[in-house]
Amino acid sequence: MTSARWRHFFLSLSIGLLLGSSPSFGKQQSNRCALGSVLKADIRKAFCEIAVGLAEPTKLMSGRRGSVFRLIADPSFSHPFTVRIIGRDDGRRSITLRAFDSRARPIARTAILSKEEYNQIRSEITSSGYWDFPTIADASFNPADIEASRERGLVVVCGDGTEWVMDAISSGRYHISYAACGAYPRFEKLAVAVAKLAQTKFPSAAIDWSE
């Protein structure tokens, strides 16, 4: 990821993390990057800049009773966006999208997820094997995959495409994984499922991950 892919708008709006909270404008967010430290420094920095630019707290937090799943997407030729899904043991469930609308204006939207919607995305997370994804779930960047390709005489080439970070907390366990143009199929399927859910819940948002 190059710094040229994220520019122009670093926003000063601050959005509450709690279910049902509403946007609050004018507060500055800390510049400290609290995204998963296992990521390579350049990837971590770039995705922290995206999160801060969209007023998405870089640190993923969950109460004792609940889980949080987040997707941060950085397409090559369209605006970045983040999706945060929260589920609590008391039955409250929400999805928050931070993105841009069709007029390129920043938006932050939160909606309630039905039990069926939440269970469906939880099923997608489980069936994908998300918790077993390596930190780099990408055949073009994972060192083991690159070495295996070289042993077969193959040259690994990565062009433009959406870069993704997915991180989550559940039962006190934190996990983070990154992929780009060579994303593992199960990683990409899960990322697209989360993005499509956000697109369904917030149709006015101009999110595009095709490139």
Secondary structure as the mmCIF struct_conf table of DSSP 4:
data_model
#
loop_
_struct_conf.conf_type_id
_struct_conf.id
_struct_conf.beg_label_comp_id
_struct_conf.beg_label_asym_id
_struct_conf.beg_label_seq_id
_struct_conf.end_label_comp_id
_struct_conf.end_label_asym_id
_struct_conf.end_label_seq_id
HELX_RH_3T_P HELX_RH_3T_P1 SER A 3 ARG A 5
BEND BEND1 TRP A 6 TRP A 6
BEND BEND2 HIS A 8 HIS A 8
STRN STRN1 SER A 14 ILE A 15
BEND BEND3 LEU A 18 LEU A 18
TURN_TY1_P TURN_TY1_P1 LEU A 19 GLY A 20
STRN STRN2 PRO A 23 SER A 24
BEND BEND4 GLY A 26 GLY A 26
HELX_LH_PP_P HELX_LH_PP_P1 LYS A 27 SER A 30
BEND BEND5 LEU A 35 LEU A 35
TURN_TY1_P TURN_TY1_P2 SER A 37 VAL A 38
BEND BEND6 LEU A 39 LEU A 39
HELX_RH_AL_P HELX_RH_AL_P1 ALA A 41 GLY A 53
TURN_TY1_P TURN_TY1_P3 LEU A 54 ALA A 55
BEND BEND7 THR A 58 LYS A 59
BEND BEND8 ARG A 64 ARG A 65
STRN STRN3 GLY A 66 ASP A 74
BEND BEND9 SER A 76 SER A 78
STRN STRN4 PHE A 81 ARG A 88
TURN_TY1_P TURN_TY1_P4 ASP A 89 ASP A 90
BEND BEND10 GLY A 91 GLY A 91
STRN STRN5 ARG A 93 PHE A 100
STRN STRN6 ASP A 101 ASP A 101
TURN_TY1_P TURN_TY1_P5 SER A 102 ARG A 103
BEND BEND11 ALA A 104 ALA A 104
STRN STRN7 PRO A 106 ILE A 112
HELX_LH_PP_P HELX_LH_PP_P2 LEU A 113 SER A 114
HELX_RH_AL_P HELX_RH_AL_P2 LYS A 115 SER A 128
TURN_TY1_P TURN_TY1_P6 GLY A 129 GLY A 129
HELX_RH_3T_P HELX_RH_3T_P2 TYR A 130 ASP A 132
BEND BEND12 THR A 135 THR A 135
STRN STRN8 ILE A 136 ILE A 136
STRN STRN9 ASP A 138 ASP A 138
TURN_TY1_P TURN_TY1_P7 ALA A 139 PHE A 141
HELX_RH_AL_P HELX_RH_AL_P3 PRO A 143 GLU A 151
TURN_TY1_P TURN_TY1_P8 ARG A 152 GLY A 153
BEND BEND13 ASP A 160 ASP A 160
STRN STRN10 GLU A 163 SER A 170
TURN_TY1_P TURN_TY1_P9 SER A 171 GLY A 172
STRN STRN11 ARG A 173 ALA A 179
TURN_TY1_P TURN_TY1_P10 CYS A 181 GLY A 182
STRN STRN12 ALA A 183 ALA A 183
HELX_RH_AL_P HELX_RH_AL_P4 PRO A 185 LYS A 201
TURN_TY1_P TURN_TY1_P11 PRO A 203 SER A 204
STRN STRN13 ALA A 205 ALA A 205
#
